[in-house]
Amino acid sequence: MIILFEGCRNSGKSFMGTKVSESTGIPRFQFDFAKYFQELRLVSSGDPASHTFAIGKELMLLQLQRDGFLNSNLIVDRGFLTVLAWGILEKRITYHQAFEQLDLMYKNGLLKDVCVFYIEGKNPQERGYKKDDWSFAESDSRESDSYNGIINYIKEKGYQIDIRIFRNNFDSDSLNELIKDVKSCAV
């Protein structure tokens, strides 16, 4: 089972994913996207090649899961929802293209053994400094609008994808609740 932690920047998904991994013993993986993005000299805004790079990683990971090469649970920090939402946000793809790609993943059974935790919340101890090239997204609602567009499409199509909306209140109760919820989806 792939357990994806998705959500907007500063929602606490990386922190929560790390803590859930430590508590449950489920390994956690975070792709070095920003590092490779920079080293490959990809352009963020408007570049379809950047999206192709990102979606390729997702398709491979999801196919490895579908085809039985990942035989244990794995927590992944950011996955297909992020790739599609950020593709839209950065004008690498349109909503229509994102929906076509989601349809392709679903039709090919790539989302069958995937549990998505969409983490909502805003870190009260926000850093306030430029972390990377995508820090602009912390100041408006465009990122969450992109995610919501994808999630709403999934609901409208009736796709059987296990997406759990989780409200992070940045306290121990939130963490304990998430640990319990992750255990319920882990196989």
C-alpha positions, -999 to +999 in steps of 0.1 A: +000+000+000+013+034-009+002+060+017+005+095+001+007+126+022-006+154+000-014+190+007-005+226+004+028+240+016+031+246+053+002+222+061+025+200+081+024+170+058+062+164+059+064+167+097+033+145+101+046+119+076+079+117+095+062+113+128+037+088+115+066+068+100+086+068+133+055+058+152+043+030+129+076+017+115+063+023+080+092+036+059+088+072+045+101+083+011+105+119-002+117+123-037+144+150-040+123+169-065+137+204-060+173+191-062+168+173-095+146+200-108+175+225-104+202+201-115+183+192-147+177+230-153+140+226-156+118+256-158+089+258-134+063+279-150+048+270-183+072+242-192+055+209-202+089+191-198+088+199-161+054+182-158+066+152-178+095+148-154+072+149-124+044+127-138+069+101-150+081+095-114+045+091-102+036+067-130+066+045-123+060+044-085+023+037-090+031+009-115+056-006-092+029-008-066+003-022-090+026-048-104+036-061-069+072-048-066+064-029-035+054-056-011+050-035+021+035-002+031+053+030+021+046+066+032+053+090+003+056+127+008+037+142-022+024+122-050+001+123-080-023+149-066+006+173-061+020+167-096-014+174-112-022+204-089+011+220-094+010+212-131-021+233-132-008+260-108+024+265-128+006+264-162+025+233-173-008+216-181-045+226-182-072+212-160-084+192-190-050+176-194-048+169-156-081+152-158-070+131-188-039+120-169-059+111-138-083+091-160-054+073-175-040+064-140-074+052-129-081+032-160-048+014-157-054+004-121-026+026-108-046+041-079-061+008-066-038+002-036-032+039-027-044+057+004-042+095+001-041+118+032-048+153+021-035+174+049-052+207+055-040+234+079-016+263+081+015+261+103+012+287+130+050+289+131+054+297+095+089+304+086+083+336+066+114+332+045+119+320+009+124+282+013+126+275-025+113+286-059+078+277-049+074+298-018+051+322-036+023+296-031+022+302+006+006+337+002-027+329-017-053+302-024-042+292-059-025+260-046-055+248-026-078+257-055-058+234-078-059+205-053-096+210-047-103+210-085-086+176-088-103+162-057-137+174-069-132+158-103-124+125-086-156+128-066-177+138-097-164+108-117-172+085-088-136+071-088-130+047-059-098+063-047-092+064-009-087+101-003-090+111+033-092+148+042-073+154+074-074+187+094-040+193+110-044+215+141-006+213+148-010+195+181-005+161+196-041+151+192-039+157+155-008+135+152-023+107+173-055+108+152-035+106+120-014+077+133-046+058+141-061+066+106-029+056+088-029+023+106-064+017+095-055+020+058-021+002+060-023-035+049 
